[in-house]
């Protein structure tokens, strides 16, 4: 029973840990920049041309706000530009954000490490990533110059003053992003009130497919050439990372299951061998081999059931403990930062992880008990009784 319970605890915790890490990766990524869903002009995701816009963002925003499952939304616009300080020039993505709505969709406000977040009254102020600020050798209060192309083909140029420096933990984002108020972006880049994307945050990750379908249906009636993209389409690299981790995890679980299977098989075999003389006496008294085999199956079934029940309770308790406290990976901050992950990770107990963990142990235990039961069918009373203990 202890062997079965231990196997169940290990599988339940490891599966909960894996699923929890995926949710952490997804939620961290969508809360920093992309959101769960985005409404864009068709083809903008692939080419990202400044002329591919959402012409009437207020009209689309009203449709988004009426959709069930939407927690918050905001509008953004972006353009690749040259960003210059007194000493250096780098290419970066300049993003126009709504200072009022942005904090409800992303965690950017909490990521500001120096200075402060943008306010609705700001005009020519900017937030800049920590790595880009270091490359440009600028700090809070310094002036930077933006130079790009406007929507109408004109030269877009403006000088803005750094109001805050943010650090998201995603080096690529921190190295190549400048954010300014949306109104200032629309003026500098001649957007004429248009935006490039409406970012949508759903109440729960599981609501994303339903919300996407509802939004796509509602926006189709507007006939404005808009598409709705979910986080999987917006972040294909993250999806590939999860798929790769699942493949590696599958190999690990196969090895773990084989080890557990042979451990349980050995336990049952030893239980049979230690009672070999007892079975010989029962056979000599008239019990049939089939009846003894059925008795062994019942015993093993009871031990398995009690072991799995204990494993589920203990596995759930261990998982819930770490779900509330998390597990810190001290010394691995740099590696985790590359994937946008926090230093402390949290497993997530779910019906799926519990059912799969317990189900796999039940399956391998059922197969492990077959061989010992078949061994009993071949016992001979005299040989069994004469076995030296």
Phi, psi and omega in degrees: 000323179295320179296317179294315181298318180298317179297319179295318179299313182299312183292318180297315182293316183294319178294318178297321178296316182294312179296321179295322179293325178294315179298321178296315179300314183293310182296323178295316182294314184289330182282340179279319188215306196279332189075173178287325182221157173220138173259122184223167170289144182300127180092352183293323182300322184280318187255331180050049175276143185294338180277352179271096192233166168266106189294320184239076184298327180295319179295316179293322180298324178295322177295317180297316183296331181278351184280130178295141178094352179274124180270322181197162178206159178205165179252146177220158173219149183214153178205137176284130186214170171267133179244123187236142169247190179295331188253330190219163177225133178224154173276140181206166175264117177268123184243130174267126183235157175269109185300337180279317185270336185302317181298337179282342184256323184234168179263016185302321182300322181282349181268357179289119183262333177229145179074215183215169180284161179293148177244161181301335182276349182290142176248286183254065175238160185215150167254141183225144178294150184300316183290324177291321177298321179293321179293321180278349183060049178236161178220183180301131181097343179282158181258139174232156182246132178255132180223118181207202181242134178282170180298327182271009180091355180283168177280127178258116182219140179197152174252129180232156180252135182292121178259333181203154177240123182251157177223108183271340187095345175262106189301320181297320179291318181289339184271345191221025185229133170233133181240132180231164178301144183300320180298320178293320179298314181297326179287313184292319185262015174052050183280343180055043176083355181276164176226173180259334182202146169251119184266131185240132174249124180272163180294327182212151180300327181289343181277350188302311181300319181292315180297319179300315181296317180295317180294317180299320179294316182291320181286335177298329179290337179285337177055053179244012178069037182256152177232157177246121181248136177265178186296332179293322179282330180282331182230069181298331179296322178293320178298317179295323178297319179294317179297320178295318179295323177297319180296315178295318178298323179298317178297317179298317181292325177298316178296316180297317181296320179296318179298314180295319181299314180291328177295314180291320177300316179297321179297314180293322179297317179296323178297323179289313183296322181292339181251019184298318179294322177300317179293325178296320178296317179298321178294319180294330179278357174115357177292141180276152177302323179297322180292321178294321178299318179295323178297317179297319179297320178295316179300313181295323178297318178294316179297319180295314180299314179294321179294317179293319178300315178295322179295321179296314180297312181291318179297319178294320180296315180296317181295316180295325178298310181284339176294328179274330184258332182078170178235120182272138177249078181293134180093349181251020184298320183294318180294314180295326181296327180297333180257009179069029183257148176285165180291330182253126182250153185231124171291162181226107180288131180218166177298322181297311181296322179291314182293317181292316180299311179292322181295319179295318178296318178298319182294311183290329177291321179297319178288325183293333184275347183294314183297312177301323179294323178290329178298325181295326181297337182263004180290144173246134186307312184296313180297319181292318183291326183278003180295130179284125180276000000 
